[in-house]
């Protein structure tokens, strides 16, 4: 187990390095100059040069990339003086030359070009919004998808089954941003007087009289838009798995013993049919968080997607890089946890 975790962590480090390099290269082809955006159109060359030097944008591109990877890495080469080590909150482990040392530290995602706040603080401030949105979408998709999949399997080859299967195929085919626009316009605009739901809103809102309070209804539309595709997949998985289980000999034996249909379906069939559903759902949290970017932008939801897309618009390079590395790290951690979870649940699964 320990060997597996160390191996996967090392693979995860390589993945994160590849993601950081790819996003760095892609960011260089974006039109616009962040220095000119910060300095203003009427600034002189000296001002722009000072801003570029302060942000480290005056260095060659390979030097900028290596410097960023050195900051993000838990092990990095930094100045040996106390100020150089304390800047990263780390500990000097091994002297390298006369001025530098190998430092063990927390990953440093630098500061935002626009607000000068630490990128990690910005991401953590918006992370909870994305997390709650992904959890709500996954819960909605799982509960409704299993229920509809059971109905489709129990009414196999009927008009209801054909309708649910056709609708689920449509749900799988529709991109999340298209589903978000359709849900927002339909339920948050045209039918808002009937649904009582707003086109935009946050999980927590502040009232001048009652203070800060939770508004769960604002979570419903973005969660529905984000959960459309996984819901459709769960319907298909549950239906096919239920049909397979209902044809097994032990189900016929249970019915022959005189058990009620409810006990046969809920006590025997459903329990064994949920294995592929659990397998699919357990690895979707990180995917839903990454897929929430455009949904958050459509519903003006305070999350990682909103802050990242605004950073792209403002050429805020550290926030874009930090958000990408942050999401990639979530994927790595979730995948490792899911693999370990499989091995603990099923002894036939071997880690290797």
Backbone torsions as a table, in degrees:
resi	resn	phi	psi	omega
1	UNK	NA	-48.0	-179.6
2	UNK	-62.5	-41.3	178.9
3	UNK	-63.4	-39.7	178.3
4	UNK	-63.4	-44.7	-178.2
5	UNK	-63.8	-43.6	179.2
6	UNK	-63.1	-42.0	179.1
7	UNK	-62.6	-44.4	-179.5
8	UNK	-68.7	-35.7	177.0
9	UNK	-64.2	-40.8	177.2
10	UNK	-64.1	-42.4	175.3
11	UNK	-62.0	-38.0	178.1
12	UNK	-63.9	-37.6	177.0
13	UNK	-62.0	-42.9	178.0
14	UNK	-63.8	-39.9	177.9
15	UNK	-62.5	-45.8	-179.2
16	UNK	-63.7	-39.2	177.4
17	UNK	-63.7	-41.3	177.3
18	UNK	-64.2	-40.9	178.2
19	UNK	-63.0	-45.2	-179.1
20	UNK	-62.1	-42.8	179.2
21	UNK	-64.4	-42.6	-178.5
22	UNK	-64.0	-46.9	-179.4
23	UNK	-66.4	-36.9	177.5
24	UNK	-60.1	-45.3	-179.6
25	UNK	-66.0	-42.6	-179.6
26	UNK	-64.8	-35.1	-178.5
27	UNK	-67.0	-27.0	-178.4
28	UNK	-70.9	-23.1	-178.3
29	UNK	-89.5	-4.1	177.8
30	UNK	-68.3	138.6	177.4
31	UNK	-70.2	146.7	177.6
32	UNK	112.3	160.7	-178.1
33	UNK	-125.9	113.2	-179.4
34	UNK	-61.5	-30.6	179.0
35	UNK	-66.8	-45.1	178.0
36	UNK	-64.6	-34.7	179.5
37	UNK	-66.8	-36.9	179.9
38	UNK	-79.1	-38.5	-175.3
39	UNK	-79.5	-26.4	-176.7
40	UNK	98.8	160.2	-175.7
41	UNK	-70.2	-28.4	-174.5
42	UNK	-98.5	12.0	-179.2
43	UNK	-75.3	155.2	179.5
44	UNK	-90.5	174.7	-176.7
45	UNK	-65.9	-35.7	-179.0
46	UNK	-64.0	-41.4	179.0
47	UNK	-64.8	-43.7	179.6
48	UNK	-65.2	-38.4	179.0
49	UNK	-66.0	-38.2	178.9
50	UNK	-65.9	-40.9	179.1
51	UNK	-66.5	-42.4	179.2
52	UNK	-62.6	-40.2	178.7
53	UNK	-67.6	-37.8	179.9
54	UNK	-66.5	-34.8	-179.2
55	UNK	-89.8	-4.4	-179.4
56	UNK	78.1	17.3	-177.8
57	UNK	-90.2	1.9	177.8
58	UNK	-89.1	-5.7	-179.3
59	UNK	-84.4	160.8	173.8
60	UNK	-62.0	155.1	-176.2
61	UNK	-58.7	-42.7	176.3
62	UNK	-60.2	-37.2	177.7
63	UNK	-66.7	-38.3	177.2
64	UNK	-63.7	-42.7	-179.7
65	UNK	-64.9	-46.2	179.3
66	UNK	-63.5	-37.7	177.9
67	UNK	-65.4	-39.0	178.4
68	UNK	-67.7	-44.7	178.8
69	UNK	-62.4	-34.9	177.5
70	UNK	-65.8	-36.5	178.4
71	UNK	-73.0	-39.4	-176.3
72	UNK	-74.9	-30.9	-176.2
73	UNK	-67.5	141.7	175.1
74	UNK	-64.1	-24.0	175.0
75	UNK	-115.5	121.7	-177.5
76	UNK	-146.1	159.0	176.3
77	UNK	-91.6	121.9	-179.2
78	UNK	-140.5	170.2	-179.6
79	UNK	-61.0	144.9	-175.8
80	UNK	-79.5	-16.1	-177.9
81	UNK	-68.1	162.8	-175.3
82	UNK	-62.2	-34.7	-179.7
83	UNK	-67.5	-40.1	-179.3
84	UNK	-66.8	-38.1	179.1
85	UNK	-76.9	-42.3	-177.1
86	UNK	-66.2	-26.1	179.7
87	UNK	-58.0	-32.9	-177.9
88	UNK	-102.3	1.1	178.8
89	UNK	62.6	35.1	-175.0
90	UNK	-118.6	-167.5	-178.9
91	UNK	-129.2	132.4	176.7
92	UNK	-73.1	124.3	-176.5
93	UNK	-101.4	-45.1	-171.1
94	UNK	-143.2	121.7	177.0
95	UNK	-63.8	138.7	176.1
96	UNK	-129.5	100.4	-175.1
97	UNK	78.4	-165.2	-176.3
98	UNK	-89.0	-19.5	-173.8
99	UNK	-117.7	-19.1	-172.6
100	UNK	-118.8	162.7	178.7
101	UNK	-146.0	154.2	173.4
102	UNK	-79.2	120.0	-171.3
103	UNK	-113.3	131.5	171.5
104	UNK	-93.0	122.8	-171.0
105	UNK	-153.3	170.3	170.3
106	UNK	-77.0	146.6	177.6
107	UNK	-56.1	131.3	-179.0
108	UNK	-106.0	112.6	-176.6
109	UNK	-92.4	11.1	176.9
110	UNK	69.5	-165.4	-175.9
111	UNK	-119.3	152.4	179.9
112	UNK	-67.4	138.8	174.7
113	UNK	-64.1	-34.7	-173.1
114	UNK	-83.3	-48.6	-173.8
115	UNK	-104.2	-12.0	-177.0
116	UNK	63.9	14.8	174.8
117	UNK	-85.0	155.6	176.1
118	UNK	-64.6	134.9	-176.4
119	UNK	-61.8	-40.1	-179.2
120	UNK	-61.3	-39.4	178.0
121	UNK	-65.2	-38.7	178.3
122	UNK	-64.8	-44.1	-178.4
123	UNK	-66.7	-41.8	179.2
124	UNK	-66.4	-31.8	178.4
125	UNK	-66.6	-31.5	-179.1
126	UNK	-99.6	-8.2	-175.1
127	UNK	-65.7	-40.2	-176.3
128	UNK	-62.0	-36.1	178.3
129	UNK	-63.0	-44.4	177.9
130	UNK	-67.1	-39.0	-179.6
131	UNK	-63.1	-47.4	179.6
132	UNK	-64.3	-36.9	178.3
133	UNK	-65.1	-44.4	179.7
134	UNK	-66.2	-41.5	178.8
135	UNK	-64.9	-41.4	179.1
136	UNK	-65.2	-41.7	178.6
137	UNK	-64.4	-41.1	-179.8
138	UNK	-67.5	-41.5	178.6
139	UNK	-63.8	-45.9	179.2
140	UNK	-61.5	-46.3	-178.5
141	UNK	-64.9	-39.0	-177.4
142	UNK	-69.0	-49.8	-176.4
143	UNK	-65.5	-51.6	-177.4
144	UNK	-69.5	-39.3	-178.6
145	UNK	-64.4	-42.2	178.3
146	UNK	-65.7	-42.0	-180.0
147	UNK	-62.0	-47.3	-179.1
148	UNK	-68.8	-35.7	177.5
149	UNK	-64.6	-38.5	176.1
150	UNK	-63.9	-44.4	179.7
151	UNK	-60.9	-43.4	180.0
152	UNK	-63.7	-39.1	-179.9
153	UNK	-70.4	-40.0	-179.4
154	UNK	-72.5	-22.3	176.9
155	UNK	-114.5	44.6	-174.7
156	UNK	-59.1	138.1	176.1
157	UNK	67.4	12.8	173.7
158	UNK	-91.6	175.1	178.6
159	UNK	-64.4	-32.9	178.9
160	UNK	-67.2	-41.6	177.5
161	UNK	-63.1	-45.7	180.0
162	UNK	-63.9	-37.0	178.6
163	UNK	-65.5	-45.6	-179.2
164	UNK	-65.7	-40.5	179.0
165	UNK	-65.3	-43.9	179.7
166	UNK	-64.3	-41.7	179.4
167	UNK	-66.0	-39.6	179.5
168	UNK	-66.3	-36.3	176.3
169	UNK	-62.6	-41.3	177.3
170	UNK	-63.8	-40.9	179.9
171	UNK	-65.0	-35.3	177.5
172	UNK	-68.8	-33.8	-174.8
173	UNK	-79.1	-26.1	-174.9
174	UNK	-79.3	125.6	175.9
175	UNK	-63.4	155.3	-174.8
176	UNK	-64.1	-36.7	-178.4
177	UNK	-70.3	-31.0	175.6
178	UNK	-69.7	-44.0	176.9
179	UNK	-60.4	-38.7	178.7
180	UNK	-62.5	-43.8	179.4
181	UNK	-64.8	-44.2	-179.4
182	UNK	-64.2	-44.2	178.9
183	UNK	-64.5	-42.4	-178.3
184	UNK	-64.1	-47.0	-177.4
185	UNK	-68.3	-42.4	-174.8
186	UNK	-70.7	-56.8	-172.3
187	UNK	-90.8	-25.1	-177.8
188	UNK	-98.8	-10.2	-178.8
189	UNK	-124.3	-66.4	-175.6
190	UNK	-68.2	-41.2	-177.3
191	UNK	-104.5	19.7	-175.9
192	UNK	-63.9	-30.1	179.5
193	UNK	-70.0	-24.3	178.0
194	UNK	-91.4	-40.0	-177.2
195	UNK	-82.1	-25.8	-176.3
196	UNK	72.6	16.5	-177.5
197	UNK	-104.5	146.8	-178.8
198	UNK	-97.5	153.8	178.8
199	UNK	-67.4	-36.3	177.7
200	UNK	-131.5	160.8	179.5
201	UNK	164.5	165.0	-178.6
202	UNK	-117.0	163.4	179.1
203	UNK	-65.8	-37.3	176.0
204	UNK	-118.8	129.9	177.2
205	UNK	-123.2	152.3	-177.3
206	UNK	-109.7	123.8	176.9
207	UNK	-105.1	136.3	-178.0
208	UNK	-62.8	-20.2	-177.4
209	UNK	-103.0	-42.2	-175.5
210	UNK	-99.0	-10.0	179.7
211	UNK	85.3	-159.3	-176.6
212	UNK	-81.3	129.4	-177.6
213	UNK	-144.4	158.6	-178.1
214	UNK	-82.0	133.1	178.9
215	UNK	-125.5	90.0	-174.7
216	UNK	-68.9	-26.6	-177.3
217	UNK	-65.3	-25.6	177.5
218	UNK	-69.3	-17.0	179.7
219	UNK	-84.3	-18.1	-170.2
220	UNK	-66.5	-51.3	-175.6
221	UNK	-66.0	-49.0	177.0
222	UNK	-62.9	-35.0	177.4
223	UNK	-66.4	-39.2	177.2
224	UNK	-63.9	-44.6	179.5
225	UNK	-63.8	-41.0	-179.7
226	UNK	-72.8	-29.8	-175.8
227	UNK	-91.0	1.7	-177.1
228	UNK	-61.2	-49.3	-176.2
229	UNK	-68.2	-49.8	176.8
230	UNK	-62.2	-32.1	176.9
231	UNK	-61.8	-45.4	179.9
232	UNK	-63.6	-39.0	178.9
233	UNK	-65.9	-40.9	-179.6
234	UNK	-65.4	-37.6	175.9
235	UNK	-58.1	-47.3	-179.5
236	UNK	-64.7	-44.3	-179.0
237	UNK	-63.8	-45.6	-178.1
238	UNK	-64.9	-42.4	-179.3
239	UNK	-61.3	-51.1	-176.7
240	UNK	-67.4	-37.0	179.0
241	UNK	-68.8	-40.2	178.4
242	UNK	-64.6	-41.5	178.7
243	UNK	-62.1	-38.9	178.9
244	UNK	-67.0	-42.9	-178.6
245	UNK	-69.6	-39.9	-178.1
246	UNK	-65.2	-17.6	179.3
247	UNK	-92.3	1.3	-177.6
248	UNK	-76.7	159.3	-177.6
249	UNK	-65.2	-37.8	-176.7
250	UNK	-69.0	-23.6	174.7
251	UNK	-71.9	-42.1	176.9
252	UNK	-64.7	-35.9	177.3
253	UNK	-64.9	-41.9	179.1
254	UNK	-63.1	-39.1	178.2
255	UNK	-70.0	-36.8	179.2
256	UNK	-65.6	-27.8	178.0
257	UNK	-74.7	-8.0	178.3
258	UNK	92.7	12.9	177.4
259	UNK	-66.9	147.1	179.1
260	UNK	-66.8	156.8	-179.3
261	UNK	-62.1	-33.9	179.4
262	UNK	-62.8	-45.6	-179.9
263	UNK	-68.2	-34.9	178.7
264	UNK	-65.6	-46.2	-176.4
265	UNK	-73.5	-52.0	-174.0
266	UNK	-78.6	-36.0	-175.3
267	UNK	-87.3	-25.7	-175.4
268	UNK	-120.3	-51.5	-173.0
269	UNK	-73.3	-51.4	-173.8
270	UNK	-62.1	-43.3	-177.6
271	UNK	-57.0	-40.2	-179.1
272	UNK	-85.6	-17.4	-179.2
273	UNK	-86.3	-11.0	-174.2
274	UNK	-85.0	-6.0	-177.8
275	UNK	-57.0	-51.0	178.6
276	UNK	-66.1	-29.0	178.4
277	UNK	-68.0	-45.3	178.1
278	UNK	-61.8	-39.8	178.1
279	UNK	-60.2	-42.5	-178.8
280	UNK	-71.7	-43.5	-174.7
281	UNK	-68.3	-37.7	-173.0
282	UNK	-62.6	-26.0	-179.2
283	UNK	-101.3	9.1	-173.9
284	UNK	-93.5	-11.9	-173.4
285	UNK	-60.7	-50.4	179.7
286	UNK	-64.2	-37.1	179.1
287	UNK	-64.6	-40.8	179.2
288	UNK	-67.9	-36.0	177.8
289	UNK	-65.0	-40.0	176.8
290	UNK	-70.5	-36.2	-179.8
291	UNK	-75.9	-6.9	-177.4
292	UNK	-81.3	-4.3	-173.0
293	UNK	-57.4	-53.7	-177.5
294	UNK	-74.5	-30.7	176.1
295	UNK	-62.6	-43.2	178.4
296	UNK	-63.3	-39.2	-179.3
297	UNK	-66.3	-40.2	-179.5
298	UNK	-65.4	-43.4	-176.3
299	UNK	-94.9	7.3	-179.0
300	UNK	53.2	43.0	-178.2
301	UNK	-86.1	135.5	-178.6
302	UNK	-77.6	100.6	-178.7
303	UNK	-157.2	-172.8	-178.6
304	UNK	-63.6	-35.3	-179.4
305	UNK	-63.4	-45.6	-179.2
306	UNK	-62.9	-47.0	-177.3
307	UNK	-68.3	-31.7	179.8
308	UNK	-72.8	-45.1	-179.9
309	UNK	-65.9	-37.1	175.1
310	UNK	-66.7	-34.4	177.2
311	UNK	-66.4	-37.2	176.1
312	UNK	-63.2	-42.7	179.1
313	UNK	-62.3	-36.6	-177.5
314	UNK	-93.9	6.8	-179.0
315	UNK	55.7	38.1	179.6
316	UNK	-86.4	84.1	-171.6
317	UNK	-56.9	-46.9	-178.2
318	UNK	-61.8	-36.1	-179.7
319	UNK	-69.9	-41.4	178.4
320	UNK	-63.0	-47.8	179.5
321	UNK	-63.4	-44.5	-178.4
322	UNK	-63.1	-43.1	179.8
323	UNK	-64.8	-40.0	179.9
324	UNK	-65.6	-46.2	179.0
325	UNK	-65.1	-37.5	179.9
326	UNK	-62.0	-48.0	179.5
327	UNK	-65.9	-40.4	178.3
328	UNK	-62.7	-38.6	177.4
329	UNK	-64.3	-37.3	176.4
330	UNK	-62.1	-42.8	177.5
331	UNK	-58.7	-45.5	-178.2
332	UNK	-62.0	-48.2	-177.4
333	UNK	-64.8	-45.0	-178.6
334	UNK	-63.3	-42.0	179.9
335	UNK	-63.2	-40.1	177.9
336	UNK	-64.7	-45.3	-180.0
337	UNK	-62.4	-40.8	179.9
338	UNK	-64.7	-41.8	178.4
339	UNK	-62.2	-42.5	177.9
340	UNK	-65.3	-39.8	179.4
341	UNK	-61.9	-41.7	177.3
342	UNK	-60.6	-44.8	-177.6
343	UNK	-64.8	-34.6	179.4
344	UNK	-72.8	-35.1	-178.7
345	UNK	-78.9	-36.7	-174.9
346	UNK	-122.0	107.8	-178.9
347	UNK	-62.7	-17.4	-179.7
348	UNK	-73.8	-19.4	179.6
349	UNK	-83.4	125.4	179.4
350	UNK	-112.1	136.6	178.1
351	UNK	-83.1	131.4	-179.4
352	UNK	-170.5	NA	NA
